[in-house]
Amino acid sequence: MAQYTRVAGSVGLITLQNPPVNALSAMVRQGIVDTMERALSAPEVKSLVICGQKETFCGGADIREFGTKMSGPPLIPLIHAIEASTKPVVAAIEGVALGGGLELALGCHYRISHSKAKLGLPEVTLGLLPAAAGSQRLPRLIGVPAALDLITTGRHVTAAEALQLGIVDQVTDHSTVDAAVKFALSVA
């Protein structure tokens, strides 16, 4: 599921809730769709921040759903809708943004990361390719050579390296959500 609150007057805060890693289950995907619609239709909301509960952004797909009939909204159109949002969307990355979690963050307009966060597309180690447009968005963002390295090795990068590569826009040692809300207010 995803919880929606309004903070700092004009920022819609969407919090992913699926412990332990806030995996993108059918319920979480539906929660994102529902909360995005609510936030985008609210005239008082000028920008959005997506974060995960318990200091973890998103560990990717919910592997408990592998091999079962697809339910809930598909991830690709959901990420496309975030990217197409007329209101700026900022990802507040704490803990990990891996696989579909990084692809979700890549669909946001901006990414703020905690200094201890890890980012990557490790699905290649399972014989899978980034299937939610990460193989398109990452090269557009950081260039083909750097993106190919991450996509083909499954290597995780630190927040500092992600900043150097251009994956994230800012790194903080403090509250990532607070930094992302401040950033969202500045770009609204």
HUPE-V764764 format. One record per helix or strand. SS is the DSSP state (h for helix, s for strand). FROM is the first residue (numbers start at 1). TO is the last residue. If there is no record, write none. Layout:
ss = (SS & SS)
from = (FROM & FROM)
to = (TO & TO)
This chain:
ss = (s & s & s & h & s & h & s & s & h & h & s & s & h & s & s & h & h & h & s & h & s & h)
from = (2 & 11 & 24 & 26 & 47 & 53 & 58 & 61 & 63 & 75 & 88 & 96 & 100 & 110 & 118 & 122 & 134 & 144 & 156 & 159 & 170 & 176)
to = (7 & 16 & 24 & 41 & 52 & 55 & 58 & 61 & 65 & 83 & 93 & 98 & 107 & 114 & 120 & 126 & 142 & 153 & 158 & 165 & 172 & 187)
